Amino acid sequence: MTNGNTTSPATYNGSVRFTDASGGYVGVVQISSLKVAAGQTLPTTVTGTFIKSPSEQGTLSGKCTLGSVWKVNG
């Protein structure tokens, strides 16, 4: 997240959506209270644990997409 304000820190919330290899919805993880100093960019790590269907075996691939992000204050 990048805080474009050069004088005040800001707090951000948001979400990351996870999908499987075919694009089907797997789950969503919330980003909450990410505090970014004035004029700075701060990376964040997002992980999620999702339960597979009992009929699926092994590891599944997929992707994640950044959803909505909003500034809480600042």
C-alpha positions in Angstrom: 0.0 0.0 0.0 1.2 3.5 -0.8 0.3 6.4 1.4 0.3 9.5 -0.9 -0.1 11.8 2.1 3.4 13.4 2.8 2.6 14.6 6.3 0.4 12.0 8.1 0.4 8.2 8.5 -2.6 6.4 7.3 -4.3 3.1 8.0 -5.7 0.9 5.3 -8.1 -2.1 5.1 -8.9 -4.3 2.2 -9.4 -7.8 0.8 -7.6 -10.4 -1.3 -9.7 -12.9 -3.3 -8.4 -16.4 -3.9 -9.5 -18.5 -7.0 -8.6 -22.0 -8.2 -7.0 -22.8 -11.5 -10.3 -22.7 -13.4 -11.2 -19.3 -11.8 -13.7 -20.6 -9.3 -14.0 -18.9 -6.0 -12.0 -20.4 -3.1 -12.1 -17.7 -0.4 -11.2 -14.2 0.7 -8.8 -12.9 3.2 -9.2 -9.5 4.9 -6.3 -6.9 5.2 -7.0 -4.9 8.3 -5.3 -2.0 10.0 -2.2 -1.8 7.8 -0.4 1.3 9.1 1.7 3.1 6.5 3.9 6.1 7.3 3.6 9.4 5.5 4.9 9.2 1.9 5.8 5.5 2.2 4.9 2.2 0.5 4.5 -0.8 2.7 4.2 -4.4 1.4 2.1 -6.9 3.2 1.9 -10.6 3.2 -1.5 -12.2 2.9 -2.2 -16.0 3.4 -5.3 -18.1 3.6 -6.0 -21.6 4.5 -9.0 -23.1 2.7 -10.5 -26.6 2.9 -10.6 -28.6 -0.3 -13.5 -30.8 -1.4 -13.0 -34.3 0.0 -12.9 -35.7 -3.6 -9.9 -33.6 -4.6 -6.4 -35.0 -4.0 -3.0 -33.2 -3.7 -2.1 -29.6 -4.1 -4.2 -27.2 -6.1 -2.9 -24.2 -7.9 -4.7 -20.9 -8.2 -4.2 -17.2 -8.0 -5.0 -14.2 -5.8 -6.4 -10.8 -6.7 -6.4 -7.6 -4.7 -10.0 -6.6 -4.0 -11.2 -3.3 -2.6 -8.8 -1.2 -0.5 -9.8 1.8 1.5 -8.2 4.3 3.8 -9.5 4.3 7.3 -7.9 7.5 8.4 -5.1 9.9 7.6 
